[in-house]
């Protein structure tokens, strides 16, 4: 029977390795908030190519839904996909209600995509090698003036600065939501939720005179109050920035 050397402990043995990998991930881009229609149409696809729908990893894209489609039943949507062999790994979203629904079930949130994905048909039929025309470059985004709020933001209120920054020169109560395509500045107690760069701007930042937030997020990466309370800068004046997929909190 071998005995372990006193100079070699279990903690010195490597337990894991991190390796890069290119995985094939299918994106299901939802065009309507219609789970019954999705169930029927997925059943048709499964009948055409059953092998394709067998534990297929999936990203649910909700960022192309038309305005006014209403709140998505995210757990119900995932159940429909799972019933047909599609395993949801993450969602792609920009609306606060979709992001909040994903956070509630601990599902990763990816920022909205500016790229145009190629439609994927599971049936391996004859493919025509026709060259796709090069799309024209997208127009430069219109920069809108900074949105400035001078009164307290109460619980249940949602304020969105589309295409620019949001500045709040007052306190933000628990349950209130601040959304901005650019930066968010709060010159008062920040006790609600702040989501900056919601359309994928990883350079956006959040500035708070007093950080006691329920949630902060930049380009889909987020921290909730349980994480924030453990930070030594809880309650202090801070700025929040994004480095890779890590939110950094530093003193102002």
C-alpha positions as CSV (number, residue, x, y, z in Angstrom):
1,X,0.0,0.0,0.0
2,X,1.5,3.4,-1.1
3,X,1.6,6.2,1.3
4,X,1.6,9.9,0.2
5,X,4.8,11.7,0.8
6,X,4.7,14.4,3.4
7,X,6.1,16.8,0.8
8,X,3.2,16.2,-1.6
9,X,-0.2,17.1,-0.5
10,X,-3.6,16.7,-2.3
11,X,-3.8,20.5,-2.8
12,X,-0.6,20.5,-4.9
13,X,-2.1,18.1,-7.4
14,X,-3.8,20.0,-10.3
15,X,-7.6,19.5,-10.1
16,X,-8.6,21.3,-13.3
17,X,-7.3,23.0,-16.4
18,X,-8.9,26.0,-18.3
19,X,-8.8,25.6,-22.1
20,X,-10.1,27.7,-24.9
21,X,-12.6,26.0,-27.2
22,X,-14.7,26.9,-30.3
23,X,-18.1,25.4,-29.7
24,X,-21.0,25.3,-32.1
25,X,-23.9,27.2,-30.4
26,X,-27.3,27.5,-32.1
27,X,-29.1,30.9,-31.6
28,X,-32.9,30.8,-31.6
29,X,-34.0,34.3,-32.4
30,X,-37.5,34.9,-31.2
31,X,-39.7,37.0,-33.6
32,X,-42.9,36.9,-31.6
33,X,-44.0,36.3,-28.0
34,X,-46.0,33.2,-29.0
35,X,-45.1,30.1,-27.1
36,X,-47.9,28.0,-28.6
37,X,-46.8,28.9,-32.1
38,X,-43.2,28.2,-31.2
39,X,-44.1,24.8,-29.9
40,X,-45.9,23.9,-33.1
41,X,-43.2,25.1,-35.4
42,X,-40.4,23.5,-33.5
43,X,-42.3,20.2,-33.7
44,X,-42.4,20.5,-37.5
45,X,-38.6,21.1,-37.5
46,X,-38.0,18.1,-35.3
47,X,-40.0,15.9,-37.6
48,X,-37.8,17.1,-40.5
49,X,-34.4,16.5,-38.7
50,X,-34.8,14.7,-35.4
51,X,-31.0,14.2,-35.0
52,X,-30.4,17.9,-35.1
53,X,-32.6,18.5,-32.0
54,X,-30.8,16.2,-29.6
55,X,-29.3,18.0,-26.6
56,X,-28.5,21.0,-28.9
57,X,-26.9,23.9,-26.9
58,X,-28.9,27.0,-27.4
59,X,-28.8,30.8,-26.9
60,X,-32.2,32.4,-26.7
61,X,-32.1,35.7,-28.5
62,X,-34.8,38.0,-27.3
63,X,-33.2,41.3,-28.4
64,X,-35.0,41.3,-31.8
65,X,-38.5,41.1,-30.5
66,X,-40.7,44.0,-31.8
67,X,-41.7,46.7,-29.4
68,X,-44.9,46.0,-27.5
69,X,-44.6,42.2,-27.5
70,X,-45.1,42.1,-23.8
71,X,-43.1,40.3,-21.1
72,X,-41.7,36.9,-22.0
73,X,-42.5,33.8,-19.8
74,X,-38.8,32.8,-19.8
75,X,-39.1,29.6,-17.8
76,X,-42.0,28.5,-20.0
77,X,-40.0,29.4,-23.1
78,X,-37.1,27.3,-21.9
79,X,-39.5,24.4,-21.2
80,X,-40.8,24.5,-24.8
81,X,-37.2,24.4,-26.1
82,X,-36.1,21.6,-23.8
83,X,-39.2,19.6,-24.8
84,X,-37.8,19.6,-28.3
85,X,-34.2,18.8,-27.3
86,X,-32.8,22.4,-27.2
87,X,-30.8,23.1,-24.0
88,X,-30.7,26.8,-23.1
89,X,-27.3,28.0,-22.0
90,X,-27.9,31.8,-22.0
91,X,-30.2,34.5,-23.3
92,X,-29.3,37.5,-25.4
93,X,-31.4,40.5,-24.3
94,X,-31.6,44.2,-23.8
95,X,-35.0,44.8,-22.1
96,X,-34.8,45.1,-18.3
97,X,-37.7,42.7,-17.8
98,X,-35.9,39.9,-19.8
99,X,-32.6,40.6,-18.0
100,X,-34.3,40.5,-14.6
101,X,-36.1,37.3,-15.5
102,X,-32.8,35.6,-16.4
103,X,-31.1,36.9,-13.3
104,X,-34.0,35.5,-11.2
105,X,-33.3,31.9,-12.5
106,X,-29.5,32.4,-12.6
107,X,-29.3,32.2,-16.4
108,X,-26.4,34.1,-18.0
109,X,-27.2,37.2,-20.0
110,X,-25.3,38.1,-23.2
111,X,-25.3,41.6,-24.6
112,X,-27.4,42.2,-27.7
113,X,-25.7,41.3,-31.0
114,X,-25.0,43.8,-33.7
115,X,-24.0,41.0,-36.1
116,X,-26.4,39.4,-38.5
117,X,-26.5,35.7,-38.0
118,X,-26.9,33.3,-40.9
119,X,-30.3,31.5,-40.7
120,X,-29.5,27.8,-39.8
121,X,-31.6,25.1,-41.4
122,X,-31.1,21.7,-39.7
123,X,-31.9,19.6,-42.8
124,X,-28.7,18.9,-44.8
125,X,-30.1,19.6,-48.3
126,X,-28.3,20.7,-51.4
127,X,-26.6,24.1,-50.8
128,X,-26.3,26.7,-53.5
129,X,-22.8,28.3,-53.4
130,X,-24.1,31.8,-54.2
131,X,-22.0,34.6,-52.9
132,X,-23.7,37.0,-50.5
133,X,-23.5,40.6,-51.3
134,X,-21.4,42.6,-48.8
135,X,-23.9,44.7,-46.7
136,X,-23.3,48.4,-46.5
137,X,-21.7,49.6,-43.2
138,X,-24.3,50.5,-40.6
139,X,-25.0,54.2,-40.1
140,X,-23.2,56.0,-37.3
141,X,-25.4,55.9,-34.1
142,X,-27.2,59.1,-33.3
143,X,-25.9,60.5,-30.1
144,X,-28.7,61.9,-28.0
145,X,-28.2,64.6,-25.3
146,X,-27.7,63.5,-21.7
147,X,-30.9,62.9,-19.8
148,X,-30.9,64.7,-16.5
149,X,-33.3,63.9,-13.6
150,X,-33.5,66.4,-10.8
151,X,-36.2,64.8,-8.6
152,X,-35.9,61.6,-6.5
153,X,-36.6,58.4,-8.4
154,X,-39.1,56.3,-6.4
155,X,-39.6,52.6,-6.2
156,X,-41.4,51.2,-9.3
157,X,-40.2,54.0,-11.6
158,X,-38.1,53.1,-14.6
159,X,-36.0,55.8,-16.4
160,X,-34.3,55.0,-19.7
161,X,-31.7,57.3,-21.4
162,X,-31.8,56.0,-25.0
163,X,-28.7,56.6,-27.0
164,X,-26.9,58.6,-24.3
165,X,-26.0,59.1,-20.6
166,X,-28.4,59.4,-17.6
167,X,-27.7,61.8,-14.8
168,X,-29.7,61.7,-11.6
169,X,-29.2,64.7,-9.2
170,X,-31.2,63.1,-6.4
171,X,-31.6,59.8,-4.5
172,X,-32.8,56.5,-6.1
173,X,-35.1,54.4,-4.0
174,X,-35.2,50.6,-3.8
175,X,-37.2,49.1,-6.6
176,X,-36.4,51.9,-9.0
177,X,-34.6,51.1,-12.3
178,X,-32.1,53.3,-14.2
179,X,-31.3,52.3,-17.7
180,X,-28.9,53.9,-20.2
181,X,-27.2,53.1,-23.5
182,X,-24.3,55.1,-22.2
183,X,-23.1,56.0,-18.6
184,X,-25.2,56.4,-15.5
185,X,-24.3,59.1,-12.9
186,X,-26.2,59.2,-9.5
187,X,-25.4,62.2,-7.3
188,X,-27.2,60.9,-4.3
189,X,-28.0,57.6,-2.5
190,X,-28.2,54.8,-5.1
191,X,-30.5,52.1,-3.6
192,X,-32.2,50.8,-6.8
193,X,-30.9,49.1,-9.9
194,X,-28.6,50.7,-12.5
195,X,-28.0,49.1,-15.9
196,X,-25.6,51.0,-18.2
197,X,-24.5,50.1,-21.7
198,X,-27.6,48.0,-22.1
199,X,-27.2,47.7,-25.9
200,X,-23.7,46.2,-25.5
201,X,-21.5,49.3,-24.8
202,X,-18.7,47.7,-22.8
203,X,-17.1,51.1,-22.3
204,X,-20.0,52.5,-20.3
205,X,-19.6,53.2,-16.6
206,X,-21.7,53.8,-13.5
207,X,-20.9,56.6,-11.1
208,X,-22.5,56.7,-7.6
209,X,-22.0,59.1,-4.8
210,X,-23.3,56.5,-2.4
211,X,-23.3,52.9,-3.6
212,X,-26.0,50.8,-1.8
213,X,-27.6,49.4,-5.0
214,X,-29.8,46.4,-5.5
215,X,-28.1,45.6,-8.8
216,X,-25.5,47.2,-11.1
217,X,-24.9,46.0,-14.7
218,X,-22.8,47.0,-17.6
219,X,-23.4,45.4,-21.1
220,X,-25.1,42.5,-19.5
221,X,-22.5,41.7,-16.8
222,X,-24.0,42.3,-13.4
223,X,-23.6,42.2,-9.6
224,X,-26.5,42.0,-7.1
225,X,-26.7,43.5,-3.6
226,X,-25.4,40.3,-2.0
227,X,-22.1,40.7,-3.9
228,X,-22.0,44.4,-3.5
229,X,-22.4,44.3,0.3
230,X,-19.3,42.2,0.6
231,X,-17.3,45.0,-1.2
232,X,-15.4,47.3,1.2
233,X,-16.6,50.3,-0.8
234,X,-20.3,49.5,0.0
235,X,-21.9,52.8,0.9
236,X,-19.0,54.9,-0.5
237,X,-18.7,57.0,-3.7
238,X,-17.6,54.7,-6.5
239,X,-17.3,54.1,-10.2
240,X,-18.1,50.8,-11.8
241,X,-16.4,49.7,-15.0
242,X,-16.2,46.6,-17.1
243,X,-12.9,44.7,-17.9
244,X,-13.6,41.6,-20.0
245,X,-16.5,40.0,-18.2
246,X,-15.5,41.4,-14.7
247,X,-17.2,44.4,-13.1
248,X,-14.6,46.5,-11.3
249,X,-15.6,48.8,-8.4
250,X,-13.2,51.6,-7.5
251,X,-13.4,54.6,-5.2
252,X,-14.2,58.0,-6.9
